[in-house]
Amino acid sequence: MAKIEIDSKLCKGCELCMLQCPKNLIVLSNEINAKGYRTAEQINPEKCIACKLCAYMCPEAAITVYK
């Protein structure tokens, strides 16, 4: 099973990772970080294929993909 980890301290909620996920497994959470942004979070990690497109697209390098 693959999963992603999103550093909420770095995430600015730009939604670029959401646009790149081929399985639509990333959503904006209701959590607001210290900078005032809604952060991204993964849903249904069992469906993640670890393609790393989300991590490649993240301008803040806030995403780590585990396989």
Biotite code that builds the C-alpha atoms (Angstrom):
import biotite.structure as struc

atoms = struc.array([
    struc.Atom([0.000, 0.000, 0.000], chain_id="A", res_id=1, res_name="MET", atom_name="CA", element="C"),
    struc.Atom([1.287, 3.429, -0.926], chain_id="A", res_id=2, res_name="ALA", atom_name="CA", element="C"),
    struc.Atom([0.633, 6.635, 0.940], chain_id="A", res_id=3, res_name="LYS", atom_name="CA", element="C"),
    struc.Atom([1.634, 10.250, 0.851], chain_id="A", res_id=4, res_name="ILE", atom_name="CA", element="C"),
    struc.Atom([2.637, 12.503, 3.692], chain_id="A", res_id=5, res_name="GLU", atom_name="CA", element="C"),
    struc.Atom([1.911, 16.215, 3.415], chain_id="A", res_id=6, res_name="ILE", atom_name="CA", element="C"),
    struc.Atom([3.839, 18.616, 5.643], chain_id="A", res_id=7, res_name="ASP", atom_name="CA", element="C"),
    struc.Atom([1.077, 20.923, 6.838], chain_id="A", res_id=8, res_name="SER", atom_name="CA", element="C"),
    struc.Atom([3.630, 23.522, 7.902], chain_id="A", res_id=9, res_name="LYS", atom_name="CA", element="C"),
    struc.Atom([4.738, 23.930, 4.271], chain_id="A", res_id=10, res_name="LEU", atom_name="CA", element="C"),
    struc.Atom([1.460, 23.365, 2.404], chain_id="A", res_id=11, res_name="CYS", atom_name="CA", element="C"),
    struc.Atom([-0.206, 26.493, 1.035], chain_id="A", res_id=12, res_name="LYS", atom_name="CA", element="C"),
    struc.Atom([-3.334, 24.773, -0.280], chain_id="A", res_id=13, res_name="GLY", atom_name="CA", element="C"),
    struc.Atom([-2.568, 25.693, -3.895], chain_id="A", res_id=14, res_name="CYS", atom_name="CA", element="C"),
    struc.Atom([-4.410, 22.556, -5.105], chain_id="A", res_id=15, res_name="GLU", atom_name="CA", element="C"),
    struc.Atom([-1.782, 21.693, -7.737], chain_id="A", res_id=16, res_name="LEU", atom_name="CA", element="C"),
    struc.Atom([-1.326, 18.249, -6.182], chain_id="A", res_id=17, res_name="CYS", atom_name="CA", element="C"),
    struc.Atom([-5.072, 17.693, -6.361], chain_id="A", res_id=18, res_name="MET", atom_name="CA", element="C"),
    struc.Atom([-5.099, 18.464, -10.069], chain_id="A", res_id=19, res_name="LEU", atom_name="CA", element="C"),
    struc.Atom([-2.282, 15.997, -10.773], chain_id="A", res_id=20, res_name="GLN", atom_name="CA", element="C"),
    struc.Atom([-3.542, 12.992, -8.816], chain_id="A", res_id=21, res_name="CYS", atom_name="CA", element="C"),
    struc.Atom([-4.879, 10.487, -11.383], chain_id="A", res_id=22, res_name="PRO", atom_name="CA", element="C"),
    struc.Atom([-6.989, 8.780, -8.692], chain_id="A", res_id=23, res_name="LYS", atom_name="CA", element="C"),
    struc.Atom([-8.375, 12.029, -7.143], chain_id="A", res_id=24, res_name="ASN", atom_name="CA", element="C"),
    struc.Atom([-7.132, 11.043, -3.701], chain_id="A", res_id=25, res_name="LEU", atom_name="CA", element="C"),
    struc.Atom([-6.099, 14.487, -2.455], chain_id="A", res_id=26, res_name="ILE", atom_name="CA", element="C"),
    struc.Atom([-8.541, 17.000, -1.016], chain_id="A", res_id=27, res_name="VAL", atom_name="CA", element="C"),
    struc.Atom([-8.344, 20.219, 0.967], chain_id="A", res_id=28, res_name="LEU", atom_name="CA", element="C"),
    struc.Atom([-8.817, 19.541, 4.652], chain_id="A", res_id=29, res_name="SER", atom_name="CA", element="C"),
    struc.Atom([-10.655, 21.730, 7.105], chain_id="A", res_id=30, res_name="ASN", atom_name="CA", element="C"),
    struc.Atom([-7.383, 22.104, 9.014], chain_id="A", res_id=31, res_name="GLU", atom_name="CA", element="C"),
    struc.Atom([-5.779, 25.533, 8.806], chain_id="A", res_id=32, res_name="ILE", atom_name="CA", element="C"),
    struc.Atom([-2.023, 25.743, 9.308], chain_id="A", res_id=33, res_name="ASN", atom_name="CA", element="C"),
    struc.Atom([-0.064, 28.477, 11.111], chain_id="A", res_id=34, res_name="ALA", atom_name="CA", element="C"),
    struc.Atom([0.160, 30.489, 7.878], chain_id="A", res_id=35, res_name="LYS", atom_name="CA", element="C"),
    struc.Atom([-3.639, 30.533, 7.526], chain_id="A", res_id=36, res_name="GLY", atom_name="CA", element="C"),
    struc.Atom([-3.920, 28.087, 4.612], chain_id="A", res_id=37, res_name="TYR", atom_name="CA", element="C"),
    struc.Atom([-6.228, 25.089, 4.328], chain_id="A", res_id=38, res_name="ARG", atom_name="CA", element="C"),
    struc.Atom([-3.882, 22.179, 3.808], chain_id="A", res_id=39, res_name="THR", atom_name="CA", element="C"),
    struc.Atom([-4.129, 19.214, 1.469], chain_id="A", res_id=40, res_name="ALA", atom_name="CA", element="C"),
    struc.Atom([-4.724, 15.705, 2.767], chain_id="A", res_id=41, res_name="GLU", atom_name="CA", element="C"),
    struc.Atom([-4.922, 12.253, 1.256], chain_id="A", res_id=42, res_name="GLN", atom_name="CA", element="C"),
    struc.Atom([-8.111, 10.195, 1.283], chain_id="A", res_id=43, res_name="ILE", atom_name="CA", element="C"),
    struc.Atom([-8.380, 6.465, 0.548], chain_id="A", res_id=44, res_name="ASN", atom_name="CA", element="C"),
    struc.Atom([-4.621, 5.728, 0.803], chain_id="A", res_id=45, res_name="PRO", atom_name="CA", element="C"),
    struc.Atom([-5.271, 2.115, -0.210], chain_id="A", res_id=46, res_name="GLU", atom_name="CA", element="C"),
    struc.Atom([-6.048, 3.360, -3.735], chain_id="A", res_id=47, res_name="LYS", atom_name="CA", element="C"),
    struc.Atom([-2.788, 5.339, -4.092], chain_id="A", res_id=48, res_name="CYS", atom_name="CA", element="C"),
    struc.Atom([-0.516, 4.022, -6.854], chain_id="A", res_id=49, res_name="ILE", atom_name="CA", element="C"),
    struc.Atom([2.573, 5.995, -5.722], chain_id="A", res_id=50, res_name="ALA", atom_name="CA", element="C"),
    struc.Atom([2.965, 7.727, -9.085], chain_id="A", res_id=51, res_name="CYS", atom_name="CA", element="C"),
    struc.Atom([4.573, 10.744, -7.319], chain_id="A", res_id=52, res_name="LYS", atom_name="CA", element="C"),
    struc.Atom([2.891, 13.275, -9.598], chain_id="A", res_id=53, res_name="LEU", atom_name="CA", element="C"),
    struc.Atom([1.633, 15.156, -6.551], chain_id="A", res_id=54, res_name="CYS", atom_name="CA", element="C"),
    struc.Atom([5.135, 15.427, -5.098], chain_id="A", res_id=55, res_name="ALA", atom_name="CA", element="C"),
    struc.Atom([6.637, 16.525, -8.421], chain_id="A", res_id=56, res_name="TYR", atom_name="CA", element="C"),
    struc.Atom([4.016, 19.247, -8.814], chain_id="A", res_id=57, res_name="MET", atom_name="CA", element="C"),
    struc.Atom([4.193, 20.646, -5.264], chain_id="A", res_id=58, res_name="CYS", atom_name="CA", element="C"),
    struc.Atom([6.008, 24.020, -5.422], chain_id="A", res_id=59, res_name="PRO", atom_name="CA", element="C"),
    struc.Atom([6.693, 23.898, -1.683], chain_id="A", res_id=60, res_name="GLU", atom_name="CA", element="C"),
    struc.Atom([8.140, 20.330, -1.693], chain_id="A", res_id=61, res_name="ALA", atom_name="CA", element="C"),
    struc.Atom([5.634, 19.524, 1.072], chain_id="A", res_id=62, res_name="ALA", atom_name="CA", element="C"),
    struc.Atom([4.763, 16.004, -0.161], chain_id="A", res_id=63, res_name="ILE", atom_name="CA", element="C"),
    struc.Atom([6.622, 12.765, 0.434], chain_id="A", res_id=64, res_name="THR", atom_name="CA", element="C"),
    struc.Atom([5.433, 9.557, -1.225], chain_id="A", res_id=65, res_name="VAL", atom_name="CA", element="C"),
    struc.Atom([5.905, 6.169, 0.461], chain_id="A", res_id=66, res_name="TYR", atom_name="CA", element="C"),
    struc.Atom([5.503, 2.898, -1.377], chain_id="A", res_id=67, res_name="LYS", atom_name="CA", element="C"),
])
